[in-house]
Amino acid sequence: MEKINLKEKLSKFSDHWSPKVIAEMNDYQFKLVKIKGDFVWHNHEDTDEVFIVIEGKMKIEFENETVELNEGDMYVVPKGIQHKPSAENECKIMLVEPRGVVNTGNTQGDLTASNDVWI
């Protein structure tokens, strides 16, 4: 096992909305992703989803509210809850979720990323 430097890993890619796996713990993956603009409305029927903001600001829109997250903030979206992440400017985040989770959940489209891509 080697230590992982988040800044070094984030410097290896520039695409948005395409999570990259950096580590696994049991059946969970730690993924880095850069986001900018609006994502799609979606949910994950079988799992919660953790957002940890490393750098920048983002929002997670829900049916009845919008949560704003700043650098250093973390938020857990419960399984089955419709949500839409967005960021006005580029935001760097870490996701923690079970192996095999598709980024767009129950919604397939142009922003559906390849799964299990390691950097």
N, C-alpha and C positions, 0 to 999 in steps of 0.2 A: 504494500500500500504506500502510495506517495502522496505528499500534501498537494492540494489543489489551490491554485491562485485564481480567484474569480476574475480579476482584471486581465490577467494573461489569457484566460480562456475566452473572455469577451472580445479580446483584440483579434481573435482568429476568424471572426465572421462579421458580416455587415448586413445580411438580409433581415427583414422584419417578419414577425409572426411565424418563425420557423424554429421551434425549440431544439436545443442541442443538449444531449445528455452528457453530464460530467462525472456522475457517480451513481452507484446503486447501494441501497441498504435494505437487506432482505428483499422484498418484492417491490420496493419503492425506488423511483428514479428522481434524481436532482437534475433539473434542466435549466439552462440559461436561455433567455430569449430577449431580443430587442424588439420593442413594439413602437409603432408610430401610426397615427390615424385611428380609424375605427375598425374593430374586429366584427365578427358576426354574432348575432343572438344564438346562444346554444346552451346546453346543459350536459352534465355528465350524470347519467342515471344511476351509476353504480359506485361512485366515489366522490368524496369531497375534493376540492382543489385549493392548494395553498399558493398565494401570491406573496412574494417578498420583494420589495422594491430596493434595489441596490443603488441605482442612480436615476434621478429624474422624478417625474410625477405622472400619475395615471389615475384613471377613474374606472370604476366598475359600476355599470348601470344595471339596475334591477327593475322589476315591474313598477314598484312604488317608491324607489329611492335611488340615489346615486352616492356611492362611497368614493371619497377622494383619498388617494394614498400618496404619501411623500417618501422620500429617501429614508430608509430605515423602518418603514411601516410594513406590517404583515396583515393579511386578511385571509380567512378561510371561507370559501364559498361552499355551502352545504350541498351534498349530492342532490340532483334533481331540480335545482333552482336555476331558472333561466337567467342568464347574465350576458353582458356585452362589455368587454374591456376596451379601453381607448386611451390614447395619449396624444396630446397636442404636439409635443416635441418628442424626440426619441427618448425612450425610457428603457432602462435595463433592469430585468427582473429575474428572479429564480422561481421556478415552479417545483412543487414537490407533489408527486402523484404516483399511483401504482404503474408498474411497467405495462405497456400496451395501450395506455390511454391516448386517444386521438385528440389533437388540439381543438378541433371544432366539435367535439362531442357528438351529439345527435344530428348535426348539420354538416353535410358534405358540400364542398364548393372550392372556389379558387384559392382560399386561404387554408385549406386542409393540407397540413405538412406531412412529409414522410416521417414515419415513426422510428424511434430507436436509432437516431443519428447521433453518433458520439464525436466529441472533439477532444 
